[in-house]
Amino acid sequence: MLKDKMTKVKITFLVIVVGISSMLAAIVTDHWAVLSPRVEKLNTTCEAAHFGLWRLCKKSIFIVEEDPQGKGCGPISLPGVKNCSYFKHFTSGEEAEVFEVKTQKEYNISAAAIAIFSLAFMTLGSLCLLGAFGKSRDYLLRPAGMFFAFA
């Protein structure tokens, strides 16, 4: 029975490590969403964009040939003029240029708080899980699961 429980804990730990890695990749990367409008005519410039937690990048791409798949402006890796603006998460949002001031202020507060609290809950869950590897410390698995659910 003890070996079966240890196997379950190891599988749970593996899933948690994958989750933490995915969370850290989501915080660091700029490609949460890629916006690519549909192209109506050739020899025009279209604007594609991608953004993440920290910045928004717009790219003007000159379209010469039609996309055989008909997906639109892109891919974002095509050559073009790139313009990136960084989100200022911990400011009041008064000098925001990307969105309206009220929307930017709400976005700044909620995005920063969610990312920080999520990271803290993942850390607490990991500490509880590491503590559960000792003998007769199975009671730490329940709080670990709750912390990961909160994250």
N, C-alpha and C positions, 0 to 999 in steps of 0.2 A: 504494500500500500504506500509506503514512504517513497519508493522509487517511482511509482505512478504519479504521485503528487509533485515530485521533483521535475518530472518530464513536463507536466502541465505548467509549472512555474517557468521552466526554460522556454517553452513555446510562447508563453505570455510575454516574457522578457524580450524575445525576438520580435514579436509584433510591436511591442512598445518602442524598441530601438528603430524599427522601420517608421513608425509614426513620428518619433522625434526627428528623424532625418528628413522626413517629408515636411514637417513643420518648419524646420530651419531653412530648408530649400525655399519654401514659400515666402519666408520673411526676407530672404536675401535676393531673390530673383526679381527681375523687372518685367517678366512676361506672364503676369496673371491673366491678362486679357489682351488680345490683339484685335484691333478694330480695322477692318478692311472693307471700304464701301464698294459697291458694284460699279464697274466701269461701263458707261453708256457709249462713248465714242473713242476712237483711237486718236493718237497725236494730241492728247490732253494730259494735264497734270492732275493726279489724284493724291489725296492725303490719307496715308495709313498711319495708325498709331498703335503703340503698345504701352501698357502701364503696369506698375506693381505697387507695392506699399510705399516706396520711397520716391519714385519719379514717374513722369509722363513724358514720352517721347513721340513727337510727330515727325513724319517723314513725307516730303513731297516727291513723288515718283512720276517720271514722265513715261507714259504708256505708248509704246510704238506698235506692238503686235497684240492681237487678241489672245486671251487666255483660253486654251482649248477646253478646260474644265468649267469655264464661266464663273469662277469664284470671285473675281473682282480684282481690286487693287492690291498687288502684293506678289510675292511674299515680302515681308518686311526687310529681308536681306538684300533686296534689289538696291542698286546705287541710287542715291538721291540726297537732297538737302535734309539734314537731320536737325531737329531742334528739341532739346530736352529741358524740362523744368522740374525742379525738385519740390516735393511737398514739404512744407514746414509744419511738422506735426505738433510741435510744442509752442507754437505762437498763437496769438489771438485770432489770426486769420484776417486782420485788417488790410494787409498788403497783398492779399492773395490775387493772383492774376489768372489762374487756371479756371476757377469756378467763381460763382458769386460769393460774396463775403459770408453770408449766413450759412450756406451749404458747406463752404470750406471750413468754417469754424467747427461745425458739427462733425464733419468728416475727420478733422484733426483730432478732436477729443476722443471720439469713439474708436477710431482705428488704432491710435497709440495705446489706449487703455486695453482694448481687446488683445492686442499683440503682447503687451507686457503681462497681463493677467494669465493669458494662455501659457506663456513661457514659464511663469512662476508655478502654475498648477502642474505642468509637465515635469518640472524639476522636483516638486514635492512628491509626485507620484513615483518618479524614478528613485528617490531616496527611500520611500516606503518599500518599493520592490526590492531594492538592494538589501534593505534591512530584513526582508522576509527570507533571505537565503540562509540565515542562521537557524539553529535548532529551536523548535517550539516557538517560532515567531510568525506563525501563519496568520495571526490576527492583523498583521500589517497589510495583507493582500486586499482586504476590503477597502481600507482608506486609499490604497494605491489605485484601485479601480475607480473609486469615486473621484479622485483628483484627475485621472485621465478622462473621465466622463465630463467633468467640469471644463477641462481644457478644450 
